[in-house]
Amino acid sequence: VMNRKHQGLIEARLAKNRVAEKVQFYSKRLENLGDNNQQQKVLAAKESLDKEKEKFSQASGRALYFSALKIQRAEDRLGRIETSTYAKPWTFPAQIVRSLGCVFLGFVIATVIAVPIGILCGLSPVFMAAMTPLISLFKPVSPIVWLPIVFIIVGGFIDDPEQAPVHPAFLSSAITVALCSLWPTLVNTAFGVAAIDKDHLNVARVLRLGFWSRLFKIVIPSALPLIFAGLRISLGVGWMVLIAAELLSSSEGIGKFVWDMFNNGSSQTFAQMFVVVFVVGIIGLMLDRTMIVFQRLVSFDDAPTAI
């Protein structure tokens, strides 16, 4: 009897917590998306935008540049208010799928750029010497720095986000992932190609193999272990960068989901965010294991690939 009472109390508390969670979530959502409150925020944002435009018309010299930046920020704020929504817990699987699509696109872009440049660096000491300062210069740049630059460039090419096949925020996040994750693959590819046994290349010259034959039959197969080591690191870096990029760009995905969860005022926010931490870690682990399996399928190397 005592066990049944104890079980009943636990179930009642869980049910109470679920009801309180829903009430708090929807009250916060209504507070932020209610008609009157929403209209007031939109009107205030439009008024601020009009003031900035008036200041821009009276500005001159360097003040024009800063006034234009303020107008851009006011327009961005107005757009965020007009489309403001809170992520719902049941949308989390869809957010995961969107984030995976974004990181996959960024990873493909990074691979397409990094592998050819890395091969050129490995084959040509002169090209390696020319690229080393650029790699050292851009490799430490944070995604927080890249994202606004990419966002401005992408926004300049896309006039109407609603009509674009890919949303600018999604594309900006993917390009930011590519810019931050291509360096490990580039460096590892360069070292892998440079470390090829010279006897293999000499035999290829004796057999009079052409450049493309040497590239696809000797260079790339010999460098594959190090190339895949770089790809694994790049994928992990890209997945880590993506969360920050989505959070800053308000692009749909796990990053924005976490930020909305933080702002929705839920009593369960702390626990839910820890669940997201473990989900992100598990997905990162699965991506890394997938790369190991793929490496074993295409590489002849017998060295241990798991870390």
Order of alpha helices (4+ residues) and beta strands (2+ residues): alpha-alpha-alpha-alpha-alpha-alpha-alpha-alpha-alpha-alpha-alpha-alpha
